[in-house]
Amino acid sequence: IGGNTTGIDTTRNSGTFDAHGNLFIADGAVAASQRIYLINGAAGTAPTAQRIALAADPNPPAGYTGINQVNVGDLAYNHTESSATTAVLYGTRNVESASIRLYRIKIDLATFTAQVSRIATTLPTGGTYRSAYLDASGNLLISANSNAFYRIDRATGAATPLRAAHGTNTSNTDGTTCLTLPLIDVVKQAQAPVAVINGHTFDVPYTLTVGNTGTVNAPNVQLSD
């Protein structure tokens, strides 16, 4: 990997892709020194890394508090809050100040800077949460090393148990999100022919209807016929 790789160590344990092929990783096991990196061209032959400068969000969402660091065991990309120039990531890990905190990381892809905020969740404080991902409906899911699964309300931090701990407790887990893509439909519908010049030459008016039946916005779509 080229670019700014200073500080990337062997404790890389979380990452996620955005809708544009950018890879984000969180590096470091200690919250105070955790770093976020953006890797461009991760699927190509010449990926480059850029460290993201973290700052406290001056205008965090309601219920969140700005903070200039992160403590995440995994990252989840939220396409509904993101755009071509901004990526919004969520993550959590272990107990801090008597609760598990959910971190929101809003990254400016042009300046390689991020505004960070966090909210207390109702996740059980006895666990370590190293997997984060979104389901097809956009719900944030978190799983613990005990294999317990929860759905997190991003607005309030409320955790809904989905499955109790089961199986063998592990020292590390990982999860990922399968991005939902736009589904573009094009319908071409002819209308009644109109005779021109003579009874053997006709114009056939028609309409083209373009729609997005997927769950992700598809701006700036162009159609050529």
C-alpha positions as CSV (number, residue, x, y, z in Angstrom):
1,I,0.0,0.0,0.0
2,G,1.4,3.4,-1.0
3,G,0.6,6.8,0.5
4,N,0.5,7.7,4.1
5,T,0.9,4.4,5.9
6,T,2.7,5.8,8.9
7,G,1.3,4.3,12.1
8,I,-0.6,1.4,10.5
9,D,0.3,-1.6,12.7
10,T,-0.6,-5.3,13.0
11,T,-3.6,-4.6,15.1
12,R,-5.8,-3.7,12.2
13,N,-9.0,-5.4,13.1
14,S,-11.9,-3.5,11.5
15,G,-12.8,-2.2,8.1
16,T,-15.7,-1.4,5.7
17,F,-16.2,-0.3,2.1
18,D,-18.4,2.6,1.0
19,A,-20.6,2.6,-2.1
20,H,-17.7,4.1,-4.2
21,G,-15.1,1.4,-3.5
22,N,-13.2,3.2,-0.7
23,L,-11.9,1.0,2.1
24,F,-11.9,2.4,5.6
25,I,-9.9,0.8,8.4
26,A,-9.5,1.4,12.1
27,D,-6.0,0.8,13.4
28,G,-4.8,0.4,17.0
29,A,-6.1,-1.5,20.0
30,V,-6.0,1.5,22.5
31,A,-8.9,4.0,22.2
32,A,-6.7,7.1,22.8
33,S,-4.4,6.1,19.9
34,Q,-6.8,4.5,17.4
35,R,-6.6,5.9,13.9
36,I,-8.8,5.8,10.9
37,Y,-7.4,5.4,7.4
38,L,-9.0,5.7,3.9
39,I,-7.5,3.3,1.3
40,N,-8.2,4.3,-2.3
41,G,-8.1,1.6,-5.0
42,A,-8.2,-1.2,-2.5
43,A,-9.5,-3.6,-5.2
44,G,-6.8,-2.6,-7.6
45,T,-3.1,-3.1,-8.0
46,A,-1.9,0.2,-6.6
47,P,-3.9,1.1,-3.4
48,T,-2.9,4.2,-1.5
49,A,-3.6,5.1,2.1
50,Q,-4.5,8.4,3.7
51,R,-4.9,8.9,7.4
52,I,-8.1,10.7,8.5
53,A,-7.7,13.6,10.9
54,L,-10.2,13.2,13.7
55,A,-11.9,16.1,15.4
56,A,-14.9,16.5,17.7
57,D,-18.1,17.1,15.8
58,P,-19.2,20.7,16.6
59,N,-22.8,20.0,15.7
60,P,-23.4,16.3,16.6
61,P,-26.8,14.7,16.2
62,A,-29.3,15.0,19.1
63,G,-28.1,12.8,22.0
64,Y,-24.6,12.6,20.7
65,T,-21.5,14.3,22.2
66,G,-18.5,15.4,20.1
67,I,-15.2,13.7,20.8
68,N,-11.8,13.8,19.0
69,Q,-11.1,10.0,19.2
70,V,-12.7,6.7,18.5
71,N,-13.0,3.3,20.2
72,V,-14.3,0.8,17.7
73,G,-13.9,-2.9,17.1
74,D,-15.5,-2.7,13.7
75,L,-16.8,-0.1,11.2
76,A,-20.2,-0.1,9.4
77,Y,-20.9,2.3,6.5
78,N,-24.3,3.9,6.4
79,H,-25.3,4.8,2.9
80,T,-28.4,6.7,3.9
81,E,-26.3,9.4,5.6
82,S,-23.5,9.3,3.1
83,S,-22.9,10.9,-0.3
84,A,-20.3,11.0,-3.1
85,T,-18.2,13.4,-0.9
86,T,-19.0,12.2,2.6
87,A,-18.9,8.8,4.3
88,V,-20.7,8.2,7.6
89,L,-19.4,5.2,9.6
90,Y,-20.6,3.7,12.9
91,G,-18.8,1.5,15.4
92,T,-18.5,0.4,19.0
93,R,-16.3,-1.9,21.1
94,N,-16.2,-2.1,24.9
95,V,-17.2,-0.3,28.1
96,E,-16.3,3.3,28.6
97,S,-17.5,5.3,31.6
98,A,-19.9,2.6,32.7
99,S,-21.5,2.1,29.2
100,I,-20.9,0.9,25.7
101,R,-20.6,3.9,23.4
102,L,-21.7,4.0,19.8
103,Y,-19.4,6.2,17.7
104,R,-20.4,8.2,14.6
105,I,-17.6,9.2,12.2
106,K,-18.5,11.6,9.5
107,I,-15.6,11.7,6.9
108,D,-15.0,14.4,4.3
109,L,-13.5,12.5,1.4
110,A,-12.0,15.7,-0.1
111,T,-10.1,16.9,2.9
112,F,-9.5,13.6,4.7
113,T,-11.0,14.9,7.9
114,A,-13.7,13.5,10.2
115,Q,-16.1,14.8,12.7
116,V,-16.6,12.3,15.5
117,S,-19.4,12.0,18.1
118,R,-20.7,9.3,20.3
119,I,-23.8,8.2,22.3
120,A,-24.3,5.8,25.2
121,T,-26.0,2.6,24.3
122,T,-27.9,0.0,26.4
123,L,-25.7,-2.8,25.2
124,P,-24.6,-5.1,28.2
125,T,-21.4,-3.7,29.6
126,G,-19.8,-7.1,30.2
127,G,-19.1,-7.8,26.5
128,T,-16.7,-6.8,23.7
129,Y,-18.4,-5.9,20.4
130,R,-16.1,-6.4,17.4
131,S,-18.7,-6.8,14.6
132,A,-20.8,-4.0,13.1
133,Y,-22.9,-4.0,9.9
134,L,-26.2,-2.9,8.4
135,D,-29.0,-5.2,7.2
136,A,-31.0,-4.8,4.0
137,S,-33.4,-2.4,5.8
138,G,-30.6,-0.1,7.0
139,N,-30.7,-1.3,10.6
140,L,-27.4,-1.2,12.5
141,L,-26.5,-4.6,13.9
142,I,-23.8,-5.3,16.5
143,S,-22.5,-8.7,17.6
144,A,-20.3,-9.5,20.6
145,N,-17.5,-12.0,20.9
146,S,-20.0,-14.2,22.8
147,N,-22.0,-14.4,19.5
148,A,-24.8,-12.4,21.0
149,F,-26.5,-10.2,18.4
150,Y,-28.2,-6.8,18.8
151,R,-30.0,-4.2,16.7
152,I,-29.0,-0.6,17.7
153,D,-31.2,2.5,17.3
154,R,-28.7,5.0,16.0
155,A,-30.8,7.9,17.2
156,T,-31.1,6.8,20.8
157,G,-28.5,4.1,21.4
158,A,-31.2,1.6,22.5
159,A,-30.1,-2.0,21.9
160,T,-32.7,-4.7,21.0
161,P,-31.5,-8.3,21.6
162,L,-31.8,-10.5,18.5
163,R,-30.0,-13.6,19.7
164,A,-28.6,-14.6,23.1
165,A,-24.9,-15.6,23.5
166,H,-24.3,-19.1,22.1
167,G,-21.5,-21.3,21.1
168,T,-17.8,-20.8,21.9
169,N,-16.7,-17.4,23.1
170,T,-14.1,-15.9,20.8
171,S,-11.3,-13.4,21.1
172,N,-12.2,-11.7,17.9
173,T,-15.1,-11.5,15.4
174,D,-15.8,-9.6,12.2
175,G,-18.9,-8.7,10.2
176,T,-19.6,-6.8,7.0
177,T,-22.4,-5.1,5.1
178,C,-23.5,-6.1,1.6
179,L,-24.4,-2.8,0.0
180,T,-27.8,-2.4,-1.6
181,L,-27.5,-1.0,-5.1
182,P,-30.0,1.1,-7.1
183,L,-32.3,-0.9,-9.4
184,I,-32.9,1.2,-12.6
185,D,-36.0,0.3,-14.6
186,V,-36.7,1.6,-18.1
187,V,-40.1,1.2,-19.8
188,K,-40.6,2.2,-23.5
189,Q,-44.3,2.5,-24.4
190,A,-45.6,3.2,-27.9
191,Q,-48.7,5.2,-28.6
192,A,-51.1,5.2,-31.6
193,P,-49.3,5.7,-35.0
194,V,-49.9,8.9,-36.8
195,A,-49.9,9.0,-40.6
196,V,-47.6,11.5,-42.3
197,I,-47.4,12.4,-46.0
198,N,-49.4,9.4,-47.0
199,G,-51.0,6.2,-45.7
200,H,-47.8,4.3,-45.9
201,T,-45.5,6.5,-43.7
202,F,-46.2,6.8,-40.0
203,D,-44.8,8.5,-36.9
204,V,-45.0,6.3,-33.8
205,P,-44.9,8.5,-30.6
206,Y,-43.6,6.8,-27.5
207,T,-42.7,7.6,-24.0
208,L,-39.7,6.5,-21.9
209,T,-40.3,6.0,-18.1
210,V,-37.3,5.7,-15.9
211,G,-37.6,4.6,-12.3
212,N,-35.4,3.5,-9.4
213,T,-37.0,0.5,-7.6
214,G,-34.1,0.0,-5.3
215,T,-33.5,1.4,-1.8
216,V,-30.5,3.6,-2.7
217,N,-30.7,7.0,-4.4
218,A,-29.3,7.2,-8.0
219,P,-28.7,10.8,-8.8
220,N,-27.6,12.2,-12.2
221,V,-28.9,9.2,-14.2
222,Q,-28.7,9.8,-18.0
223,L,-30.7,7.9,-20.6
224,S,-29.8,7.7,-24.3
225,D,-32.3,6.2,-26.8
